Amino acid sequence: MSISVKNITKIYGEQKALNNVSFEIKEGEIVGFLGPNGAGKSTMMKIITGYLPQSNGQVRVNGLEMGEDALELKKQIGYLPEHNPLYLEMYVWEFLEFAAELTGVKNKKERIAEVIQLVGLGKEQNKLIESLSKGYRQRVGLAHAILHDPKVLILDEPTTGLDPNQIVEIRNLIREIGKDKTVMLSTHIM
């Protein structure tokens, strides 16, 4: 089992963002998390990735429990948050090299080159991130999320703000990446 969520509840003050949610995602599946804005999709993804603690319930990824094995579990997850946090003043290659250093990626230069090719950033790799379109910034975020070769990929609204052509490109890219990984993505658009 890749992702197992059991009876997750999240309460912010008096507001219940999630109420006793349970589901399972098997290894190698690509699963869409569909719901309107404010439905709790991002909250659930933040809980699965360990960025936010749940009020109640249990999350397991690849057999590891978030509370007990949090550090090891986080190594197995790639995460692209809804608001893609990038260092806009860095060049694409420089940013990925920095991220690879932080996460302890082995054979950094080879892996960065491989990821750049996979996500279609070849022509953009020597550009400042701030000069990139939203679609290419999403590709940089996706490259960052898969750089350490995680088994599970969590993508929160990966196509928000993209034009129709960019949406198709990103979906095709996710499909390609999903051949080797478990992918969970959220959207509010059918």
Buried (B, 14 or more C-beta within 10 A) or exposed (E): EBBBBBEBBBEEEEEEBBEEBEEEBEEEBBBEBEEEEEBBBBBBBBBBBBBBEBBEBBBBBBEBEBEEBBEEBBBBBBBBBBEBEBBEEBBBBBBBBEBBEEBEBEEBEEBBBBBBEBBBBEEBBEBBBEEBEEBBBBBBBBBBBBBBBBBBBBBBBBBBEBEEEBBEBBBEBBEEBBEEBBBBBBBBEE
